[in-house]
Amino acid sequence: MVDPRTPVLVGVGQFTERIDDPGYRGMSAVELATEAARAALADTGVDPAAVAGAIEVFAGLRQFEICTPFADPPLGCSDNYLRSVARRIGADPKRAVLEPIGGNGPQKLVTEFAGVIAAGGLEVALVLGSENGSTLRTFAGRDDKPDHSETVGGQLEDRGYGFEQYMSEYTIAHGLTGAPVQYGLLDNARRARLGQSVDDYRRSMAELFAPFSKVAAKNPFASSPVERSVDELITVTDENRMICDPYPRLMVARDQVNQGAAVVLMSVAAARRLGVAEEKWVYLRGHADQTEQDLLDRADLSVSISAKQAVAEALRVAGIGIDDVATFDLYSCFPFPVFAVCDEFGVAPDDPRGLTLTGGLPYFGGPGNSYSLHGIAETVVELRDKPGAFGLVGANGGVMSKYSVGVYSTEPGDWTADRSRELQADIAALPKVPVTRNAAGNGTIETYSVRYDWPVRTGIIIGRMDADNSRFLALTTDDDLIALMSDGDPLGAAISVTSDGKTNTAAPR
């Protein structure tokens, strides 16, 4: 018999609206989250109104449309996303919490509020998220725009934007804006470590992701339910154009989606009181959260210390090893986050257990900060059909900046605290690579990407100065160097660098 305060996941819900659906309505982020929340309440198997009335905390993921203070949402938005959803489902939570930017957020919030439940601080919580990026794009430039504005007021614990953790004036000046270019730097750093050719590495990425698309093709909630072959993924065409090296479009997270997800957490005592059948209960048996060093500080750009430590700690808390995991949903905005976990734990990219339950961010869809809430929902559904098995969810935020892990099972077990704070000290103590901001002189290319998504094709370089091995960022539009970066292999290439005091510029030497 477990402690009555032990947290359990008792209801999960997902919703997807595609623009080619016959009944497409152009739903707001609030409406998408509401449908997911209603599905989660229904999934508990008891009176949805009773569950809604018992929810004390609404914890939500920040949508892309409200991720910065620099631009107003193009179709308007709610002044209190969480309480707009709560009002629609008949809930009146004491507390509404809006999480900062980061794809680790879904698992982080589930872990956080499961811990609060275990400590007796509350009994019922709802975690929710949604994105309506596809609808925002559909109505861009049109006169018949829907109005998604609403004012509901009420308490809101806004934890801030958080984007400042992932960028600086220095990185912005050197083109490190948007996820594809930044992950391109990491994947090319991994290619350098492995000693693979450009073609061989691109094929390995496609061999990783083709099975993901096969899962997405069978998932009714997928935004792009189309199975893709390895050759289709690696062949550059007008449809599968290069975005940022080494990624053609079909290997990039799909953020043009309309998706929502929600998860209901309860104490065992509350689940019994509300009549939720035990076959609905899924326990969070292991958990951990870790934060990586800043990108340019990392000694080895080809690995993720935070993912390694978070996965290892979550498995330790659960009392199992990686071989005991029956299902995985590993964050897959690009190949690197998946490879980073596989490399550290000896999991083959073609492991028969599979590495995704949703179909992954390029094919299922990448609903901003809330993707892994879908991964958690799929894990809960899968484990109910596999009593006693364990499922692992790996949630990644920023540029492999934050990693949160959950290990789930129907096998009962009391809540166990993790050692995330103590382990974080290990990352804080790691040495940092010195950075030369205004680089001038000779250097070599450590890793790189090419931005095809700019008007002028531009090379983005992380390099090392020959003089002292310090790290620097540089841009290039030099024809010869761009040709090498686009069509050859520039890793380790000798370059010269100049600086205007703000931006470093590279040329071949």
N, C-alpha and C positions, 0 to 999 in steps of 0.2 A: 504494500500500500504506500503510495507516494504522499508526500506532504501536500495538504489541500491547497497550499499557496503555489504549488508548482504550475508554471505556465504551460498552456497547450494551445496550438493553433487548431481552431475548430471550424473555420469557414474561409473559403477562398473564392474569389471571383475575378473574371476577366471579361473585357469587352473590346471589340474592334469594329470600327466603321470605315469601310473602304469607299473611296469616292466613286467607284463604279458599281456599288451596291444599288439595287433597284430602289430601295427606300432611303438613299443617302439624304441626310438632313443638314449636314454641316454643323455638327454638334460642338459645343464649347468644351473646354477642358473640364469644367464643372459637370456638364452633362455626361461626359464619358466616364468620369470618376463615379458619378452617381449610379450609372448602370452597373459598373463593376462592384460597387458597394452593395447594391441590391442583390447581385448574384452571390456575393459572399455571405450576406445575411441568410439568403435562401439555402445556401450550402450547409449551414449549421443543422438543418433538418428540423428546426423548431420555429416557433412563431417569430417572424422577422421583426415585428413591432416590439416584442419583448426584448429581443437582443439589442435593437437600436436604442431602446430606452435605457438599457443598462450600460451603454458605452460611456466611459468617463473621459477618455482621451481620443482625439482624432490627431494622428500624426501623418503629415503629408510630405511628398516630394515636390520640390520647386519645379514648375514647368519652364521650358526654354523661354516662353514669352514674358516671363517675369524674372529672368535670370540676371539682368543687369538694370541699373537705373538710367541707362543712356537713351532708351527708346520706349515709347509707349506701345503696349500690345496693339497690333494693327486692327483687331476687331473688338478691342475693349476686353475687360476681364472683371472678375469679382474683386471687391476690396478685401474679401476674406474667403479664399478658396475653400477652406476646410468647413467653415460654418455654412457656406452656400450648399455644400454637399449634405452636411448634417441636417439642415432644414428640410431638404428634399426627402430624406429617408426617415424623418420623424425623430431625430436624435437631438440632444441638447447637452453636449459634453461640457464638463467643467473646464477642460483645457484643450486648446488647439495649438499644435506645434508645427511650424513650417521649417523643414530642414534646408541647409545650404546646398549649393551645387555639389554634385558628386554621385556617380553611379554606384558607389558603395552604400549610399543612403538607405535603400530598402532593407538590406540585411542589418545595417547599423541600427536602424530604428526598431526592427523586430527584436534584436538583441537587447537594446536599451530598455524597451518597455516590458519585455519578458522579465528582465532583471528587476524592474520596479514592481511587477506583479509578485515575483518570488519574495521580495522584501516586504510584501504586505502593503505597498503604497497605493495600489489600485487593483481592480478585479477584471475589468474589461477594457480593451483598447482596440482601435481600428487603425491600420496603416494603409494609406491609399496614395495613388499617383496616377497621372494621366498626361497625355500630350495630344494636341490637335494640330500638329505641324503640317499635315497634309491638307487640311482644310484652310489653314492660314495661307498656304501657297496657292491653293485653288482660287481663293477670292482676291489675291493680290492683283491690284490694277483694275478690278471690276467695280462697277457702280452699285451692284445689288448685294453689297456686303451685309451679312447678318451682324447684329449688335450683341456681343457677348458681355456687355457691361452689366453689372448689378452691384447694389450696395446693401450689405447686410450688417456690417459693423460687428461688434462683439469682441471678446478677448481673443488675442492672437499672439503667440510667442514666436516671433519671427527671428530666426537664428542668423539672418543675414545672407548675403549673396554667396560669399566665399570664393569668388573667381580670382581674387587677388592671390590666393594660394597657388594658382597654377600658371601665373604669368607675371612679367615685370616689364618695365619700359625697355629694358635691354632685349628681352626675348621677343617682345612685340616688334621692336625696330628691325629685328632680323627674321621676321616672317613666321615666327612660331605662334601663329594664331589659327585656331581650328585644330581639331584632333588628328586628321589624316597626316599632316606634315610631321606632327610631333611623334606619332606612333611609327611613321616611316623611318624616323631617326633610330628608333629602338629596334625595329625589325632589321634594318640594315646593320646595326651594331651586332645583332645576334648572328646575322649572316657572316659578318667578319669573324666572329668567334668560331663559328663552325667551319670556316674556310670554304663555303659553298659559292658556286657561280651564281650570277644573276638569274639565269634560266632555271637552274636546279632549285634555287630558293623559291622562285615564283611557283614552280610546280609543287613544292612541298606545302606552300600555303594553300594552293588549290586542293591538294589531296586532303588537307585538314578540313577545309570548308565545304567541299562537295557533299560529304555526308550530313553536314548541318542543313544544307538546303533540302535534302531528302526528308529530314524530320519536319522542316517547315512546310513542305508540300502536303503533309498529312495533318497539319495543325489547323483547326478551324479558326483560330484567332490570329493566324499569321497574316502579315500585311502583303507579303509576296510569296504565296504558296506555290512556288515553281521549283522543281528539281533541276539542278544545274550539274553538268558534267565537269570533270577536271579541265578538259580542253576548252570548254565554254568559259570557264573562269579565268583562264590564263590568256585567252586570245583577245587582243585589243581590237575593238571595233568601234563604230560610231556609238553603239548602245553601251558597250563596255569600254568606254574611253579611260585613259589614264587620269587619275585625280591628283595624287601625290605619290611619287615613287616610294615603295614598290607596288602600289595598289591600283589596279584597274577598279572601275566603279563597283563591280560585283563582289569585291572583297572589302567594301567599306560599309560601316554601320548605316542602316537605312533610317534616317531621322524624319523623313516625310511619312509620318504615320498618324493615325487617329486611334489611340489605344488607351485603355484604363485597366487598372488592377487594384485589388484590395484584399486584405487579410484581417481576419478577426482573431484576436488573442484573448484568452481568458485564463483565470486560475482554475484549477481542477474543481475547487469548491463552487465557483460560479457556474462552471459547465454542468455540474451535477444539479445545482439549484435550478438552472434554466432548462434542464432536461436534454442536454446535448448528448447523444449516444456516444459511448466510448469508442466505437469504430470510426468516429469522425476525428478523434483526437490524434494529433501529431506533436511530438515533443521536440523542443530544441535541445538536443543532447550535447552539442558542442558549438562553440562560438569564439570568435576573436576578431579584433580590429587592430590594424597596424597602419602607420603613416610613413611613407618613404621620405628620404632626403629629397631636396629640390633637384630638379633634373640635372643641372650642370654640376652639382656637387658630387654626384654618384661616381664612384671609382670605376664601376663596370656598368655601362649602359645596356648590356645585353641580358641582364638578369633583373629579378625583382625580389629584393630582400623582404619587403613587406608582405608580398604574396606567400613567400616561403614560410615566414614566421607565423602568419595568420592561419594558413592551412595546417601547419604542424601543430599549432596550439589548439585549434578547434578539434582536430583528431584526438589529441591527448585528453582534452576535457571529455570527449565522448567515450574515451577508452577503447578506441579502435585504431587500426592502421589503414593506409590508403587501399590496401587490397580488400578490406572489408566493406568498402563503399560500393553500393549497388547501382546508384545513379549519380550523375554529375550534371550540373548546369554551370559551366564556367563562362564568365563574362567574355564576350567575343566581338567587341566593337571592331577589332582587327585581329589578325592572327597572333600577334605578340602576347597578349594577355593569356591566351590559351597555352601557347608554347611555354610561357614562363612557368606555369604550374606543372605542365607535363615534364619539362626538363628537370625540375627539382625533385619530383617524386617518382620518376621512372614510369610514367604513364605514357604509353604509345599513342600517337595521334589517331591511330586506327583501332584503339582499344575497343573490344566488342561491347563493352558496357555503354559506349557512346559518351560524348562530352557535352551534350546539350539535350534538354527536354523540350525546349521551345522551338528550336530551329536556328537560334542565334540572331544576333543583331542585324546582320546584313539581309536576312531572309525572313525570319519571324518579324523583325522590326526592332528599332532601337528607340523606344519612347523616352528619350532624354535621360533624366536621372532615375526614372522609375523602372527601367528594364528588368532588373533582378527581382522585382516584386512579382513579375510574371514567372520568372524562374522558380521562385518560392512556391507560387500557386501550383505550377506544374509538378513540383516535387511533392507537395502535400497530396495531390491527387494520385500520383504514381505510388507513393508509399502506402496509401490506404489499401492498394491492391497487392502490396508486398509486405504483409505484416512482419515486423521484426527486422526488416532490411533498413539500411542506412542510406540517406541521400545527402550529397554535399553541394552547396551553392557557394560559388565564389563571385563576389561583387566588387567591381573595380571602379575607382573614381579618379578623375584628373588624368595625368600622364603617368599611369601606374603609380599615382601619388598616394592613394589610400586603398586598402584592401580589407574587406570584411567577409567573413566566412561563417556559414551556418551548417551544422550537421544535424539532420532531422531523422526521426524514426518514430514508428508507432510503439516501439519498445519502451515501456515506462521507465523513468529515472528521475530522481530528484534534481532540482536545479543545482548546477555546479558553477561557481565563479571561475572566470578565466584569469590569466596573468598578462593581459594585454598591456597594462600600464608598465609592469616590470620589464616586459620584452621590448617595449618602445625605447627604453633606455639603451638597449643594445644598438638600435639604429641611430639614436642620438650620438652615441660614442664612436660611430664609424668615421674614418678619416674623410676629409673633403678634398676634392681636386681644386687647386688654385685656378682662378679664372682671370684672364687678361681681357678686360673689357674693350680697351682701345688697342687692337692688335696691329702691329706693324713689323714686318719682317717675313722670314720664311717659316713654313709650317707644313704639316701633312693632314690629310683628311682622315679623321677618326670614324665619322659616320656622316650620313647625308640624306637629303631627300630632294626632290624636284617638284616645284609647284607648277602643275599644268593648269591649275584653276585660277591663275592670275593672267591679266591681259598679255604680259610678257613672261614667257617661260623663265623661271628663276630657280637657281640652285640654292639650297639651304645647307650650310655646312657647320658641323661641329668639328673643330680641328684642334691640333696640338702644336704649340710653338716649338720650333727646333731648339731654340735657345734654352728653354727651361722646362719644357713639357707641360706648361700651363695650357688650359683649355680656352678656346675662344669660339665665338659665333661669327659667321660671315655669310654674305650674300654674293651671288655672281650671276651676271648675264653674259659673261664672256662666251663667245660662240664656241671656241674650242673646248672650254671646260664644260659648258652645257652639253655639248655633243658627247663628251666622255661620261657625264653623269646620267644622261638619258639613254645612251645606246651602248655604253661600255661598262667598265667597272672602276670607279674612282677611289675605292677604299685604299688608303695608304698613299694616294697620289701626292706628289710634291706641289705645293702652291706657294704663292707669295700673297701677302695680305697688307692692305693699307687701311687707314681709318680717317674719317672726317670728324672724329670726336663724338659721333653718334652711331654711325653704322660702319662696320668693317666690310671691305670688299675684297674678294679673292680672284686671283688669276693664275693660270698655269705658269710653271717655271721649269 
